[in-house]
Every structure is written in C-alpha cells, then in structure tokens.
C-alpha cells in the first residue's frame, strides 16, 4: 500500500543544532517506518497528506500556503516558547497559524495556560524525550565542581545571567568551580560579553557551538546544569539533563515549571544572577541539596521517555490522517527528495 506523505517544516536546519531541529529530526524518525517523511525549512509546494509545522510565527508562510493549496488536508502546528510567551500575543501571523491548524501541540502542560479556549480545545500536550544517558553519581575523586549551561547566545536564553553569576562566585569557591557554557554566538554583543567574562574569570569558559554528541558528553560529565531562559516552550536540554541524571538549576518561568514541576527546589528568579550564584555555591557544597534535586528530577523522568513521546506523536498523526484519502490524485512526486533528519 502506498505510504502517506508527511512534511515537517522546521525553521532551523541541522547546522543550527537547536531545539527545533532536534524535535524535527526525532519526530521524523518516529514516523518514518509508517509514512514518507521530509524535513524542510520552507514548504516547496509539493503535495503531502499532512504538514507538521514547528513554530507558529517562523513557519507561518508555509502554514498559510499549505492551507490555501490543500484546505481539506490536516495541519499540525507545534508551539515553541517564543510562540507561547511572545508571538501569539504580538504577531498576527502567529495567531493566524493557530487559527489554521487542525491541531496544536504544546510541549509541556503549563503551555495550555497561554491559549484561548478555542485553541486549547484542539491542543495536545506532548512532552519531548531524549535517550537515557545513564544515572550520574557523586564524583568523589573530582577536584572540580562542574557546572554547564547549554544554549545559544541570544537574549531569550539569557546567557548574561550565567556570566554575571560567575562574577558573583566567591574567590574561595571559584578555585574549584568550572562554569562552562556551550552554544553558538547568535548575538554579537553577547559574544563580546562571553569573551570578556572568560578573560576576567578563569572559572568561566565559553566553548561556542559543539556537535550534539559532544555536548551530551559534557552534560553527562557535569555535576549540575543551568537553564537561565526568559522563555521556553519545553526545553530539550532539561530532558537531556534529567535523563543523564544531572540535576538542574532553572529560571522560574512557566515553561520550566511545566517541565520540572511547581515544587522543584532548584528555581531562581528570572535575571537574578546573585540568586543563581548562591544556588551554584550551595549545590557545590551541599550533597543533600544535590540529592534532593536529583530525586525530584528522577520523578519527572518518566514524562521524557522516547517510547512515550513516540506513541503520542504517532497517535496524533494517525488521528489527523485517518480521514485523508491515500488514493487521492497528486502531482508527480517521483523526484521528491528523501527525508534528511
């Protein structure tokens, strides 16, 4: 039987190495055994039975063109952090993507609170996943306490808070702390500040963009992970840390609470570098605190298992495609490029 075609629109390519691309690549893998799947940055006009668009604003042109060309075919829009916590309030194209979508997906339960009643009724919560990296244990023979932040240098990730926290660490603690930031420079001023921080504080290092596999290795070898974002839809890096057994210190925003739970003990106020420095210092000295964070993360881990995400993705796609006629006439797709996750 002929396979149905699914096109995934991702505003980021593999070279971007960010959350949108990781989601697109993972979902393509989940679906490729049952469907013909392509990943595109922009829709090329070739017919498909279902479009999955990541990011309501940045994929808005593809969403509108597909809806106009194939008004009877299903359209799934996956909402990101900038969608939920900025764009659907301020951007008409993002709001239009919500209206055109057959179904919406948010990546953590708190995302539902940002939607109006009509949008919420057609929304599914699908937590993302990452393979287990093994359980981290106390590294008693280590001379350093390793703290990692993973995220590109752009304002939404607020990397400046991590840099400023490095400056607030007491000298006696700085000698044993290693604060490492992994992420590409998407903002020239933030790049300058990262380089300046690195010159002033030897315990801070900015490594730039690294391959995903190397980033995961560094994460798994760390004692704690920091996410300082001002907005998140459902951060992949939290999932990767949890599944590696690495506890998290997180900015107190809805997107992070939706991932880690309201009672999580590792939150700091958005933009508060002094509070972050205090949490890092506490974590480096207090094994009981680290154990509490690790246990709380472990309780959330079942939400982030690949089998759970795969089942949810396949189910929503199956529902959307159930009424699409697989034998409907299409344009010649013999030259259709293959999926490139």
PyMOL commands that set and color helices and strands:
alter all, ss='L'
color gray80, all
select helices_A, chain A and resi 14-16+19-31+60-69+81-90+92-100+109-114+117-121+155-157+159-168+171-174+188-200+212-220+236-244+254-260+273-285+287-304+306-321
alter helices_A, ss='H'
color red, helices_A
select strands_A, chain A and resi 5-9+36-40+50-54+74-78+103-106+123-125+145-150+177-182+204-208+224-227+247-251+267-268
alter strands_A, ss='S'
color yellow, strands_A
deselect
rebuild
show_as cartoon
